[in-house]
Amino acid sequence: MTALGGLGHSLPYLIPDFWTATTPAIAVVIIELALISWVRWRFMETSPLAAALQVALGGAIVFGVGVLIGAS
């Protein structure tokens, strides 16, 4: 699933235009985070709100680190 998820938001960048590629990549990431949140709620006995907040915080941290790495 990790490889499939990585391919899902990386493959759109084969499209030459940056913004045309970024739009589906963002959509895929949102779907991935929603699915992770659902799995945490359904199978790990986490409340839906806690699962969503934990996944959103993790996603924000990963995004921030990516911005920092990309800016250096």
C-alpha positions as CSV (number, residue, x, y, z in Angstrom):
1,M,0.0,0.0,0.0
2,T,2.9,2.3,0.6
3,A,4.2,1.9,-2.9
4,L,0.7,2.3,-4.3
5,G,0.1,5.5,-2.3
6,G,3.5,6.9,-3.4
7,L,2.8,6.2,-7.0
8,G,-0.7,7.7,-6.7
9,H,0.5,11.2,-5.9
10,S,3.8,11.0,-7.8
11,L,2.6,9.8,-11.2
12,P,0.6,13.0,-12.0
13,Y,4.0,14.8,-12.3
14,L,4.6,13.0,-15.6
15,I,2.3,15.7,-16.9
16,P,4.5,18.5,-18.1
17,D,2.5,21.4,-16.7
18,F,3.1,21.9,-12.9
19,W,-0.4,23.1,-11.9
20,T,-2.2,20.5,-14.1
21,A,-0.1,17.8,-12.3
22,T,-0.5,19.3,-8.8
23,T,-4.3,19.3,-8.9
24,P,-4.8,15.5,-9.2
25,A,-1.8,14.9,-6.8
26,I,-3.5,17.0,-4.1
27,A,-6.7,15.1,-4.7
28,V,-5.0,11.8,-4.3
29,V,-3.3,13.0,-1.1
30,I,-6.6,14.1,0.4
31,I,-8.1,10.7,-0.5
32,E,-5.1,8.9,1.1
33,L,-5.4,10.9,4.3
34,A,-9.1,10.3,4.5
35,L,-8.6,6.5,4.1
36,I,-5.8,6.5,6.7
37,S,-8.2,8.3,9.1
38,W,-11.0,5.8,8.3
39,V,-8.7,2.8,9.0
40,R,-7.6,4.3,12.3
41,W,-11.2,4.8,13.3
42,R,-12.5,1.5,12.1
43,F,-9.7,-0.9,13.1
44,M,-7.7,0.9,15.8
45,E,-10.5,2.0,18.0
46,T,-9.7,5.7,17.6
47,S,-12.6,8.2,17.7
48,P,-13.3,9.7,14.3
49,L,-12.4,13.2,15.4
50,A,-9.1,12.1,17.0
51,A,-8.2,10.0,14.0
52,A,-8.9,12.9,11.6
53,L,-6.9,15.4,13.8
54,Q,-4.0,13.0,14.1
55,V,-3.8,12.3,10.4
56,A,-4.2,16.0,9.6
57,L,-1.4,16.9,12.0
58,G,0.8,14.3,10.5
59,G,0.1,15.4,7.0
60,A,0.8,19.1,8.0
61,I,4.2,18.0,9.5
62,V,5.1,16.1,6.4
63,F,4.1,19.0,4.2
64,G,6.1,21.5,6.3
65,V,9.2,19.3,6.2
66,G,8.9,19.0,2.4
67,V,8.7,22.7,2.1
68,L,11.8,23.2,4.3
69,I,13.7,20.6,2.3
70,G,12.6,22.0,-1.0
71,A,13.6,25.5,0.1
72,S,17.1,24.6,1.0
